């Protein structure tokens, strides 16, 4: 089995291909810092700029007050150990130092509390705005986009990726800024205390940079392989949950469990590999921190022994520098510990803005006009279409449908029938040629006006979780219960509604699983008719219903088609016979157009189908 893991490439059990994909992921997602991507968030942050400025100010105050404490503590140690001053003098100075420490502690706590509350507020609002932007953009994107992208991946981008970005732009961004500001404050205080010792500590920076560059080069691939591995695990779980019925019917439980053990074990090994890198770098940083402390204390001891420092001064410097060395290395530790979060955030930013930057292929012209009424003549003129370049699906489609006429499209699976109706409602645009409604090129018609005048009933009706009322009124606001019942009665659907516990306000389970196929289709037909469309399109509306429900749906279709221009895609003769003319589509082209009776007089796809069904 092959498992997809997202990113610029897929994934399979082919090791050579997987190695290539790992490198692709490194090139695409290995960044832990990308200023261009970060600036894309500024419009979202700008709405909260006053609060953000106050939060940054609180962070500066809390960092400053926290980082001044080692200086005060070192000064306090020097005062306590200074025998040249009286106890009263030392007590008075220690009291001042203690009050200063208390004040800085209170300021730190207050500023940090204010900072954390505002980080949470800004973060949740950024999360809200990002998801709203993504949701709105999803609704604008064309069907071709959804054809090429898996639903699970898109849901992941709107949920987990956005959460990671929110964490980056709030706690991650401010913590990083706080660490940098704290590092600057530390260096300033180190130079104020003793420039020579300060240079000793700063000398470790080039060493740290070289180590981090070397470490990041190898760690990036390790952490990305971890994300690949967990993506494979998640994909495997998703496939198994979605296909439970098939798995159990084929008795594949044990085989699938063994497959899962393999990918889960791989996930464990990749995580252990990443842990090794993290485990290797932390001791190196701790070693440098300890070595710097030893060198600093040794220099202080030498200077004390040669008389250049008094004992109180030496003890004060030793205390302050020991504390500041810990503060100096803290940001480096944070970068290592937050490395995977930063990497995930940058990868998430790539993925989120990749969607937001995607332009719809179906767009409305600035001078588009509403669809003219009441006429609804349809003309397909020299229409060609291809989903992928150089792979034609429709060729030279010429078809005129007069107002009030019903046309049935028949042909083998994959012949292009559904594509024709998708082009009519502009879910896709023609590659060549034109489609006219009332002598208007549909590309010159306002999209909402076009689609409001076309009612679509699909083979597998999609029902949303909610009530029957909410599903039928989905495409029309402020619909009354009376309108709903009137539509249902007109197509013979009121009886089953009356048998539901709460009528039209009865709850529908996910995808309508608590209703029969026929009942779901009746709701779908009612939803399409509620807007009273001039054109009605039925795409295999009777394909998935049983014989008991068929007559109910056929009666509903007869009523729905009456007086409307309609296109029906069907394989059932009983549905095809309702049409005025039948169009035979084969390999993307029109082979023949005629009435039911005329087509039976010659040998063709329809007459062959008719004979087969009536011979049974």
Steps between C-alpha positions, in 0.01 A plus 500: 500500500612856437445776751487870425671749730430837341758760406638550150508125440312189598635193675518132430679192625764549229822590686668679209191713442469568872862622518431746218185619676693551823737734317203680341351555844831633632523754218136598543444490876838501678506874569469611860492867401360671194445875530293517182252250640487677837412832332194328349351496851529874552148572361358258758704654781431858387140475623638454852802731474418706813465188709812354336703814581383481863591130510849569362539781755394262779748243369781760500412608854477142631827402330681810626375453856582128496848546353595775746457257791838319461666844511316580825577156648870535417499847654328359810765227540773764475329712767454207739865388473647852524663505848612860452144619567311490825211261553259794505632626162485154346151438641375830359647425153370140506153629587512730196618211282226271637232761430639545149487122447141490632395786273663343192335164585154662530557692175613180325197304618256779410655567160516128415134449599395793282720369219359144516138616506553721198695230317199271548257769384701592190573135423134397509401793280775422249378139503145622434603734218728245332231233498240747374735603219570137409132403514398798285778420253401133483153610394646713220729235358400306192416131479830432324680591824300246701553237230875524560502528881388245755230614743694372802803706406290815459328444835844458659612834359193677637537343844838372621714720271311813608539409869877459455518838326299663776747363756792630293359850456412538868697300756773390257559846355488682833707237681762529229493878524521473879799265478680737263423803716609304810826407328569867423420600860726222629793620286446860616504400869802275444696795360379724783621244754834412337597551132779239508273223627229612260738443205572148627130414485439670164792301353276192513257648248701407185543147639124475560423625149731242339348221713142607421567523125653153499222359722215658302630354174443144627216565745276653230481172309443302818212715619342505154519121484311498831223709344494273197476194720211632711324612182524142371360371830212748486430415137493129580258555789280720283491242218413220742224695674351614170515152351393299805211337314723382214777388735265288711316359199833379355626383841806727469521597869812301583682596179418868553614478861835360386530779242423753772762348731760556227419869447457555875840341567653723237344800675659385827843460338485842333400661829786328681738625231376857550524462878867401459571830323318695770671297771840566340473878475366574850805348680731696268326824598507400868872416466573842347297664775690309770837563331427873474403504869822319598717736293319805642536381860866410438575850370319650801706276732829601331412869520405458866828327582708772333309771685324663203165395650398504864325196643155672518539621141607153388203331670258758358640459147504120530134495606381746235701345217391145589135611479555702181681212329187289553289785355742530208462135397124481561402638153723239334328225698160645403587495129598133521195403704266699272674394181227260387229757581678767295549257214134391513390862509699592190374190321146589608546855371611361163192278483245760617622777272532253215120471519437871555721578198310257275289694252155374397490390137129587485449871548231755425562777247467858621227569242311172559120529483214300655342216302209618286159352582262329440648324197749217567634380166838325526760474224831314510703627204825331393580412862831332587620427851795339678565464873871453437693654213503287184253250647169590332178397673247667267545567129284706264182497710218675314163475668194725515236455770185704456302660779290241683670209322633198688822340379643168621875441480603136479829326436769282656662595829768764438350618171464861624133527604560647846765731355238655270273599790801619704589737214141628484507615863858631463657266748760490223552720193512366146845461345361606161162606368207663679191413702202734466186538709244737346768605249728608788844346529495353850843657563328840467230412756533573870592173667235524773232580241607205285507247782179627660324409176643148479376230736739205542405157634795263533527123502616495862306779675710674764302581813644714776471423869195695615125491445302412189391866489860625508602263221215589265532876565880487468505697174228752586493729799190577709301205370177430686387157615198537273725540194693188598183294547355633174806386304499161674131450430546588133754220455327250727742528789268627774397150617846393609561840663179465703622162625819654642487572877522880462395546137722740306683582823618141546877464528695342215804293593838552329451469122137397562583152627170480692300538176454264207662573163160597356424737789840666466440547128154652561657757734765572235233552230298726734815703572563548128138599427459741791670780306272429201789470252438551129737210422505168682788253479471142630825304516414131547229598752352146503825302487532410869137435594315172533199397294259592781630857507539527123132572426492768771808670351375456142172673590697781668722537192198519266359786707842670524560488124162641408534837328876521555799475271672192632799272449480147636793259530371149555547132429150392600266478201206620712683829562636537145150457351389819677725707268389662175831414333787269583864597442750213469846599625798277431870575555430869556300558180133496401426187293128542448200714603141386461180399676453174687294345219738606221809372681343158543475466121879492454789324668667725757599509866147587610322234295749237622440605861123494448507150350721364780275639773178384335635152434557441870 
